[in-house]
Amino acid sequence: MEDRPRGPKTVPKKKEKASSRKAAVALIGPKKLTRFERARIVGARALQISMGAPVLLDVPTEIRSPIELGELELQAGVLPISIRRSLPDGTSLNIPLRILLEGEREEAEQ
């Protein structure tokens, strides 16, 4: 075996994309929440509320269902949640919920 000098190992740097976040959002999936994402968010939030999590809105007393409360919070845009969308090649992107809700509002206006 040949003796080679053993220096510090170098780690290859990850390639960084020069695209902006807005451009990356347009690349993965639709600009609005899918029905599956909407159902997952409302269901997860309803479970949190039913387990005692504080409600993030002032709601009328006639609304008592955790599912209805989750829907109201989603529509109001007060949930601090990001959606992770993945592509088959393994790349993924975390998209803040507010960006997807803005896309829904823009589509409704048209």
ZADO-1210 file (C-alpha; in nm, 4 decimals, padded with zeros to 6 digits):
<atoms>
<atom x="00.0000" y="00.0000" z="00.0000" code="MET" pos="1"/>
<atom x="00.1115" y="00.3468" z="-00.0757" code="GLU" pos="2"/>
<atom x="00.1385" y="00.5999" z="00.2030" code="ASP" pos="3"/>
<atom x="-00.0472" y="00.9173" z="00.1185" code="ARG" pos="4"/>
<atom x="-00.0617" y="01.2275" z="00.3321" code="PRO" pos="5"/>
<atom x="-00.3793" y="01.2284" z="00.5364" code="ARG" pos="6"/>
<atom x="-00.5187" y="01.5764" z="00.5532" code="GLY" pos="7"/>
<atom x="-00.8627" y="01.6937" z="00.6545" code="PRO" pos="8"/>
<atom x="-01.1404" y="01.5489" z="00.4469" code="LYS" pos="9"/>
<atom x="-01.3233" y="01.7920" z="00.2291" code="THR" pos="10"/>
<atom x="-01.6972" y="01.7793" z="00.1997" code="VAL" pos="11"/>
<atom x="-01.8380" y="01.8678" z="-00.1406" code="PRO" pos="12"/>
<atom x="-02.0573" y="02.1772" z="-00.1309" code="LYS" pos="13"/>
<atom x="-02.4216" y="02.1483" z="-00.2242" code="LYS" pos="14"/>
<atom x="-02.5234" y="02.3188" z="-00.5415" code="LYS" pos="15"/>
<atom x="-02.7388" y="02.6214" z="-00.4717" code="GLU" pos="16"/>
<atom x="-03.0102" y="02.7292" z="-00.7081" code="LYS" pos="17"/>
<atom x="-03.0100" y="03.0905" z="-00.8174" code="ALA" pos="18"/>
<atom x="-03.3885" y="03.1057" z="-00.8361" code="SER" pos="19"/>
<atom x="-03.5934" y="03.3071" z="-00.5929" code="SER" pos="20"/>
<atom x="-03.8411" y="03.1555" z="-00.3487" code="ARG" pos="21"/>
<atom x="-04.1395" y="03.2838" z="-00.5490" code="LYS" pos="22"/>
<atom x="-04.0081" y="03.1121" z="-00.8628" code="ALA" pos="23"/>
<atom x="-03.9511" y="02.7890" z="-00.6702" code="ALA" pos="24"/>
<atom x="-04.3076" y="02.7970" z="-00.5387" code="VAL" pos="25"/>
<atom x="-04.4360" y="02.8020" z="-00.8946" code="ALA" pos="26"/>
<atom x="-04.2294" y="02.4978" z="-00.9854" code="LEU" pos="27"/>
<atom x="-04.3789" y="02.2483" z="-00.7417" code="ILE" pos="28"/>
<atom x="-04.7521" y="02.1885" z="-00.7641" code="GLY" pos="29"/>
<atom x="-05.0426" y="02.4287" z="-00.7934" code="PRO" pos="30"/>
<atom x="-05.0390" y="02.7786" z="-00.6441" code="LYS" pos="31"/>
<atom x="-05.3220" y="02.6860" z="-00.4082" code="LYS" pos="32"/>
<atom x="-05.3902" y="02.4213" z="-00.1461" code="LEU" pos="33"/>
<atom x="-05.4959" y="02.0862" z="-00.2826" code="THR" pos="34"/>
<atom x="-05.8004" y="01.9213" z="-00.1320" code="ARG" pos="35"/>
<atom x="-05.5741" y="01.6663" z="00.0345" code="PHE" pos="36"/>
<atom x="-05.3548" y="01.9331" z="00.1955" code="GLU" pos="37"/>
<atom x="-05.6651" y="02.1196" z="00.3114" code="ARG" pos="38"/>
<atom x="-05.8113" y="01.8048" z="00.4683" code="ALA" pos="39"/>
<atom x="-05.4814" y="01.7206" z="00.6387" code="ARG" pos="40"/>
<atom x="-05.4432" y="02.0703" z="00.7859" code="ILE" pos="41"/>
<atom x="-05.8014" y="02.0923" z="00.9108" code="VAL" pos="42"/>
<atom x="-05.7878" y="01.7400" z="01.0537" code="GLY" pos="43"/>
<atom x="-05.4571" y="01.7946" z="01.2316" code="ALA" pos="44"/>
<atom x="-05.5725" y="02.1275" z="01.3743" code="ARG" pos="45"/>
<atom x="-05.9052" y="01.9766" z="01.4849" code="ALA" pos="46"/>
<atom x="-05.7141" y="01.7045" z="01.6704" code="LEU" pos="47"/>
<atom x="-05.4971" y="01.9661" z="01.8408" code="GLN" pos="48"/>
<atom x="-05.8033" y="02.1674" z="01.9468" code="ILE" pos="49"/>
<atom x="-05.9819" y="01.8566" z="02.0758" code="SER" pos="50"/>
<atom x="-05.6724" y="01.7739" z="02.2852" code="MET" pos="51"/>
<atom x="-05.6819" y="02.1168" z="02.4514" code="GLY" pos="52"/>
<atom x="-05.4754" y="02.3456" z="02.2285" code="ALA" pos="53"/>
<atom x="-05.5796" y="02.7117" z="02.2457" code="PRO" pos="54"/>
<atom x="-05.7943" y="02.8432" z="01.9627" code="VAL" pos="55"/>
<atom x="-05.6194" y="03.1195" z="01.7687" code="LEU" pos="56"/>
<atom x="-05.9373" y="03.3165" z="01.6888" code="LEU" pos="57"/>
<atom x="-06.2256" y="03.4737" z="01.8742" code="ASP" pos="58"/>
<atom x="-06.5143" y="03.2531" z="01.7674" code="VAL" pos="59"/>
<atom x="-06.8877" y="03.2719" z="01.8267" code="PRO" pos="60"/>
<atom x="-07.0225" y="03.0469" z="02.1017" code="THR" pos="61"/>
<atom x="-07.2481" y="02.8521" z="01.8633" code="GLU" pos="62"/>
<atom x="-06.9434" y="02.6961" z="01.6923" code="ILE" pos="63"/>
<atom x="-06.8320" y="02.4054" z="01.9056" code="ARG" pos="64"/>
<atom x="-06.6963" y="02.1503" z="01.6604" code="SER" pos="65"/>
<atom x="-06.3151" y="02.1271" z="01.6444" code="PRO" pos="66"/>
<atom x="-06.3415" y="02.0672" z="01.2693" code="ILE" pos="67"/>
<atom x="-06.5365" y="02.3900" z="01.2182" code="GLU" pos="68"/>
<atom x="-06.2840" y="02.5758" z="01.4342" code="LEU" pos="69"/>
<atom x="-05.9978" y="02.4329" z="01.2271" code="GLY" pos="70"/>
<atom x="-06.1693" y="02.5428" z="00.9056" code="GLU" pos="71"/>
<atom x="-06.2216" y="02.8946" z="01.0430" code="LEU" pos="72"/>
<atom x="-05.8562" y="02.9220" z="01.1455" code="GLU" pos="73"/>
<atom x="-05.7452" y="02.8008" z="00.8029" code="LEU" pos="74"/>
<atom x="-05.9681" y="03.0505" z="00.6209" code="GLN" pos="75"/>
<atom x="-05.8460" y="03.3338" z="00.8443" code="ALA" pos="76"/>
<atom x="-05.4829" y="03.2438" z="00.7670" code="GLY" pos="77"/>
<atom x="-05.3684" y="03.2404" z="01.1300" code="VAL" pos="78"/>
<atom x="-05.2109" y="02.8929" z="01.1323" code="LEU" pos="79"/>
<atom x="-04.8289" y="02.8924" z="01.1412" code="PRO" pos="80"/>
<atom x="-04.7934" y="02.5926" z="00.9102" code="ILE" pos="81"/>
<atom x="-04.5793" y="02.5157" z="00.6055" code="SER" pos="82"/>
<atom x="-04.6624" y="02.2617" z="00.3366" code="ILE" pos="83"/>
<atom x="-04.3832" y="02.0371" z="00.2111" code="ARG" pos="84"/>
<atom x="-04.4235" y="01.9429" z="-00.1521" code="ARG" pos="85"/>
<atom x="-04.1957" y="01.6781" z="-00.2974" code="SER" pos="86"/>
<atom x="-04.0983" y="01.5759" z="-00.6484" code="LEU" pos="87"/>
<atom x="-04.0176" y="01.2212" z="-00.7617" code="PRO" pos="88"/>
<atom x="-03.6473" y="01.3094" z="-00.7903" code="ASP" pos="89"/>
<atom x="-03.6335" y="01.3637" z="-00.4129" code="GLY" pos="90"/>
<atom x="-03.6254" y="01.7415" z="-00.4060" code="THR" pos="91"/>
<atom x="-03.8778" y="01.9175" z="-00.1872" code="SER" pos="92"/>
<atom x="-03.9848" y="02.2652" z="-00.0911" code="LEU" pos="93"/>
<atom x="-04.1462" y="02.4035" z="00.2239" code="ASN" pos="94"/>
<atom x="-04.4163" y="02.6509" z="00.1254" code="ILE" pos="95"/>
<atom x="-04.5691" y="02.8779" z="00.3921" code="PRO" pos="96"/>
<atom x="-04.9456" y="02.8405" z="00.4162" code="LEU" pos="97"/>
<atom x="-05.0017" y="03.2115" z="00.3620" code="ARG" pos="98"/>
<atom x="-04.8531" y="03.1924" z="00.0080" code="ILE" pos="99"/>
<atom x="-05.0940" y="02.9158" z="-00.0898" code="LEU" pos="100"/>
<atom x="-05.3897" y="03.1011" z="00.0612" code="LEU" pos="101"/>
<atom x="-05.2927" y="03.4132" z="-00.1387" code="GLU" pos="102"/>
<atom x="-05.2958" y="03.1978" z="-00.4545" code="GLY" pos="103"/>
<atom x="-05.6484" y="03.0814" z="-00.3708" code="GLU" pos="104"/>
<atom x="-05.7659" y="03.4386" z="-00.3207" code="ARG" pos="105"/>
<atom x="-05.6130" y="03.5499" z="-00.6512" code="GLU" pos="106"/>
<atom x="-05.7823" y="03.2614" z="-00.8320" code="GLU" pos="107"/>
<atom x="-06.1198" y="03.3428" z="-00.6724" code="ALA" pos="108"/>
<atom x="-06.0943" y="03.7062" z="-00.7868" code="GLU" pos="109"/>
<atom x="-06.0475" y="03.6034" z="-01.1520" code="GLN" pos="110"/>
</atoms>
